[in-house]
Amino acid sequence: MKMKRPLTTDTKEGQKAFVLKQLANECCIPWLASNFNMASFIIKSAHLRYVLRTGKLINGNWTRNTFCSDRRYGTEGDNRVPKIYTKTGDKGFSSTFTGERRPKEDHIFEALGNTDELSSAIGFAREFCLDKGHTFTYQLDKIQCVLQDVGSNIATPQSSARESHIRRTKFTPQPIADLETWIDKFTEELPPLTNFILPSGGKSSSALHLARTVCRRAERSVAPIVRAGEADPDVAKFLNRLSDYLFTAARYAAMKEGNEEKIYKRPQ
């Protein structure tokens, strides 16, 4: 069996790999940047040219923040813009990161869809928060990046994963500690919670409450996967803590904007 020569920056392929590692660092994908294996990573030249020309990393219907798929978008010598669609899911099946083909209604893809929807909901809320000049929007940015890592872990079922898959998609508990720190800082400034509150308090607050409800759904869909031993338990813990964060951030946004939160009153 012919052995591949390890890639170094002295070779053309090695230089390509090095550039993509740098891009991974810039695009908020820490697991890829830290576990980048130059000896095994192969990049099509057309894809690299597109990355360098546009500054975008394309994968499915995500751009910029995602680069964890083995889909091929170009061929050697082809400098056309890669196509978004691959037609590989036209028959109702999709692939996990481990290469398994599963029906799209599989619990893995249900959980992935929910976490993707959660990231979109947070991005939507973030726009309202930016308009109001809130200083915690950098936290929302980081959370969206962490949700990409959550998706990578969910998409790597432990029952079919090799050791290399597990190393690349391992989820660490640090993001959970970050959420707890942010929650505690918000709570120090907030008035005590003495009544049930309804989603309200302005656009920023209401959008964060909406993201919270999506987060709860994502957590419910991930829970059975974790119980089955197919995903890291810290993924479920992160989602559980994230819903608490979004609730607290919603209250904090309402307070900073001077908006009143609606209190639950039993209908007469």
C-alpha positions in Angstrom: 0.0 0.0 0.0 1.4 3.3 -1.0 2.0 5.7 1.9 1.1 9.4 1.5 3.9 11.8 2.1 3.2 14.0 5.1 2.2 17.6 4.1 4.4 20.5 5.1 4.5 24.1 4.1 7.4 23.3 1.8 4.9 21.7 -0.6 2.1 23.2 -2.6 -0.6 21.0 -1.0 0.9 21.7 2.4 0.6 25.5 1.8 -3.0 25.0 0.8 -3.7 23.1 4.0 -1.9 25.8 6.1 -4.1 28.5 4.6 -7.2 26.6 5.4 -6.1 26.1 9.0 -5.7 29.8 9.3 -9.2 30.3 7.8 -10.6 27.9 10.3 -9.1 29.9 13.1 -10.7 33.1 11.7 -14.1 31.5 11.1 -14.7 30.5 14.7 -14.4 26.8 14.3 -12.0 25.9 17.2 -12.3 22.1 17.0 -11.3 22.1 13.4 -8.4 24.5 13.9 -7.0 22.7 16.9 -7.3 19.2 15.4 -6.3 20.1 11.9 -4.2 17.2 10.4 -2.0 18.4 7.6 -1.0 14.9 6.8 -4.5 13.7 6.0 -6.4 16.8 4.8 -6.8 17.1 1.0 -8.3 20.2 -0.5 -9.5 20.5 -4.1 -7.7 23.4 -5.8 -10.9 24.9 -7.2 -12.4 25.0 -3.7 -9.3 26.7 -2.4 -9.3 29.3 -5.1 -13.0 30.1 -4.3 -12.2 30.4 -0.6 -9.3 32.8 -1.3 -11.3 34.9 -3.9 -14.5 35.3 -1.9 -13.4 34.8 1.7 -16.3 32.3 2.2 -16.4 28.7 3.3 -19.4 27.0 1.9 -21.1 24.0 3.3 -24.7 23.1 2.7 -26.9 26.1 3.5 -24.3 27.6 6.0 -21.6 30.1 5.0 -18.5 31.5 6.7 -18.9 29.8 10.1 -19.1 26.2 8.9 -16.4 24.0 7.5 -16.9 20.4 8.6 -18.3 18.5 5.7 -16.7 16.1 3.3 -18.9 17.1 0.4 -17.0 18.0 -2.8 -18.0 21.1 -4.6 -15.5 21.3 -7.4 -13.2 19.2 -9.6 -9.5 19.6 -10.4 -9.0 22.4 -12.9 -12.5 23.7 -12.5 -12.5 27.3 -11.3 -16.3 27.8 -11.5 -18.2 28.8 -8.3 -19.1 25.6 -6.4 -22.8 24.7 -6.4 -24.7 24.8 -3.1 -26.9 21.8 -4.0 -25.4 18.2 -4.2 -28.6 16.2 -4.9 -27.4 13.5 -2.4 -30.5 14.0 -0.2 -33.1 13.9 -3.0 -34.3 10.4 -1.9 -34.8 11.4 1.7 -31.5 10.3 3.2 -28.6 12.2 4.5 -25.2 11.5 6.0 -23.8 11.8 9.4 -20.2 12.9 10.0 -19.2 9.2 10.4 -20.5 8.4 6.9 -23.7 6.7 7.9 -26.7 7.2 5.6 -29.9 7.7 7.6 -33.4 8.8 6.7 -33.9 12.6 7.2 -36.5 12.0 9.9 -33.9 10.2 12.0 -33.5 11.6 15.6 -30.0 12.8 14.7 -31.2 15.1 12.0 -34.2 16.2 14.0 -31.7 17.4 16.7 -29.4 19.0 14.1 -32.4 20.9 12.6 -33.4 22.2 16.0 -29.9 23.4 16.9 -29.7 25.1 13.5 -33.0 26.8 14.1 -31.8 27.8 17.5 -28.8 29.5 16.0 -31.0 31.3 13.5 -33.3 32.5 16.3 -30.3 33.8 18.3 -29.0 35.6 15.2 -32.4 37.2 14.7 -32.5 38.4 18.4 -28.9 39.6 18.0 -29.9 42.1 15.3 -32.5 43.7 17.6 -29.9 43.8 20.4 -27.3 45.5 18.1 -29.9 48.1 17.1 -30.3 49.0 20.8 -26.5 49.0 21.5 -26.5 46.2 24.0 -23.0 45.3 25.1 -23.6 41.5 25.4 -24.0 40.8 21.7 -20.4 39.3 21.6 -21.8 36.6 23.9 -24.5 35.8 21.3 -21.8 35.6 18.6 -19.8 33.1 20.7 -22.9 31.0 21.5 -23.7 30.7 17.7 -20.2 29.4 17.2 -20.5 26.9 20.0 -23.8 25.7 18.5 -21.8 24.7 15.4 -19.6 22.5 17.7 -22.8 21.2 19.3 -24.0 20.2 15.8 -20.7 18.5 15.0 -20.9 16.4 18.1 -24.6 15.4 17.5 -23.7 14.5 13.8 -21.1 12.1 15.1 -23.0 9.1 16.6 -20.6 7.3 19.0 -21.8 3.9 17.8 -20.3 4.4 14.4 -17.5 6.9 15.2 -13.8 6.1 14.9 -11.4 7.5 17.4 -10.4 10.2 14.9 -14.1 11.3 14.6 -14.4 11.5 18.4 -11.3 13.6 18.8 -12.3 16.1 16.1 -15.9 16.6 17.5 -15.3 16.3 21.2 -17.4 18.9 23.2 -15.7 20.5 26.2 -17.5 21.9 29.3 -15.9 25.4 29.1 -18.9 26.9 27.2 -21.1 25.8 30.1 -18.9 27.7 32.6 -19.0 30.8 30.3 -22.8 30.8 30.3 -22.9 30.5 34.1 -20.5 33.4 34.5 -22.7 35.6 32.2 -25.9 34.6 33.9 -24.4 35.5 37.3 -23.3 38.9 36.1 -26.7 39.7 34.6 -28.4 38.5 37.8 -26.4 40.9 39.9 -28.0 43.9 38.2 -31.5 42.5 37.8 -34.3 43.0 40.3 -35.4 39.8 42.1 -37.9 37.7 40.2 -41.1 37.6 42.3 -43.7 36.8 39.7 -44.1 34.8 36.6 -43.3 37.0 33.6 -44.6 36.7 30.1 -42.4 37.0 27.0 -42.4 40.8 26.5 -40.2 43.8 27.3 -39.5 45.1 23.8 -38.2 43.5 20.6 -34.8 42.5 21.9 -36.3 40.8 25.0 -39.1 39.1 23.1 -36.8 37.8 20.4 -34.5 36.4 23.1 -37.5 34.7 24.8 -38.4 33.2 21.4 -34.9 31.8 21.1 -35.2 30.4 24.6 -38.3 28.3 23.6 -36.4 27.0 20.5 -33.6 26.1 22.8 -35.9 24.1 25.0 -37.1 22.1 22.0 -33.5 21.5 20.9 -32.7 20.2 24.4 -35.7 17.9 24.3 -34.5 16.4 21.0 -30.9 16.0 22.1 -31.8 14.4 25.5 -32.6 10.9 24.1 -29.5 10.9 21.9 -27.3 11.6 25.0 -29.1 9.0 27.0 -28.4 6.4 24.3 -24.7 7.3 24.6 -24.6 8.7 21.0 -23.6 12.3 22.0 -21.5 13.9 24.7 -23.5 14.6 27.9 -22.0 18.1 28.0 -24.0 19.0 24.9 -27.3 18.5 26.8 -25.9 20.4 29.8 -24.9 23.3 27.5 -28.4 23.5 26.0 -30.0 23.3 29.4 -27.8 26.2 30.6 -28.3 28.1 27.4 -32.1 28.4 27.9 -31.4 29.8 31.4 -29.0 32.3 29.8 -31.5 33.4 27.2 -34.2 33.9 29.8 -31.8 36.1 31.9 -30.5 38.0 28.9 -34.1 38.7 27.8 -34.8 40.3 31.3 -31.6 42.2 31.2 -32.3 43.6 27.7 -35.8 44.8 28.9 -34.2 46.4 31.9 -31.5 48.2 30.0 -34.0 49.5 27.5 -36.4 50.7 30.2 -39.2 48.4 29.1 -41.7 46.9 31.4 -42.1 43.1 31.5 -45.6 41.8 31.5 -46.5 39.9 34.7 -48.8 36.9 34.7 -52.2 37.6 36.2 -54.8 34.9 36.6 -57.7 35.7 34.2 -60.9 36.6 36.0 
